[in-house]
Amino acid sequence: MTGSLDFKARLEAKISEQLRAQRVGYLFGAGSSYLNGAGYPLAFDLWDRIKDHITDAARRAEIQAVLDKRGLGIEDALDQLDNGLVIEGPHRHLVTAAIAELFLTIDARTDVHIEFVKRLAQKGDPSIKVFTLNYDPLVERAAEAARVRLCDGFAGHEHAYFDGAMFEERIGRIRGSHKGRQFDETTKSIHLLKLHGSLGWYECSSIGVRRCAFASAIPAPTKRLMIPPQRRKASDTMTPPYATLWSAFRGALGQDSVPLNRLACFGYGFLDEHVNAVIEGALARSDFSLLIFTKALSDGAWTRWSAKPNTVVVTEARCSIKGETGPGHADLWDFARLATKV
């Protein structure tokens, strides 16, 4: 019992130290938006929630067959159905439309995410990066409610346009001093990079990548930008805006001149290999740490990640500190608790 208590105390101390350190980035998976049922559905539940919205019975059956045969998630199943084509097929458009239809009916709580963005805004780090695999608008709505400046790569009003160069911009003022003209950064925006697209994003053949209000229907005839095409070839077949977002993700985890030292993953089950490959590359750095917070990991994911010397894993059933395994934690994996610790 004493050893168990000692492990728990060391785990909590390590998490507190790491989350309050500098140069921390954040990666959101579906668990961060679930909010104990008061948010958006988990990935494993998504197909069952949307399949009745797909009226094309033949293509619905084809998707179901791939899911049943291969045991894949919906996004990987769509890659299989695209048969290696760079241009995505009709199944993908049917699924994205069904997800959007479902998400538009959900009135999710935002208090947890409001607390999170408020705390990030109080940090001194410039351009804190939040990467998300989720399509929902929880972070954007929370930042707006909290009056926290956020950059998601879009600018405009009714139909905002995407400009990846916005992630390189800094907000400040020029002042005179005895050293000459100096730039003072006055506002440090949170950078939100939605790696799988988002509700409200769409692409028009004439005016490019756009974003409308989250609760609005996209204009006809455009296509939604949710679930990027060919995720298994993310490094070489991505189209705008995904190419820019994934380049920023890879850069932040190792290719930038000043990369992140830590990546805290909330509610991500480590089942997306295209995401895992980028993270595993960063773990080759001696100055990089990975923090995993999720209710549960599959045995395969646990074996792969918990043994790594620069990784801390927190789940309900079991935890690890740099390869040392210990008992699970009742709630330290829960984003509602973690939002108060960053």
Protein Blocks (a to p, Z undefined) as FASTA:
>chain_A
ZZmmmmmmmmmmmmmmmmmmghiacdddfklmnnnoiaccdfklmmmmmmmmpmblmlmm
mmmmmmmmnopafklmmmmmnnopabdcfklmmmmmmmmmmmmmpccdfklmmmmmmmmm
mpmbehiacddfbfbfklmmmmmmnopacdehiacjklccddfklmmpccddddddfkbp
adddfbdcdddddfkbpehiacdfklopadddfkbccdddddddehiehkllmmmmcccf
klmmmmmmmmmnomambdcfbdcdehiahlafklmmmmmmmmmpmkbccddddfbdcfkl
mmmmmmpmkbccddfkbcceehiacdddfklmpmklmmmmZZ
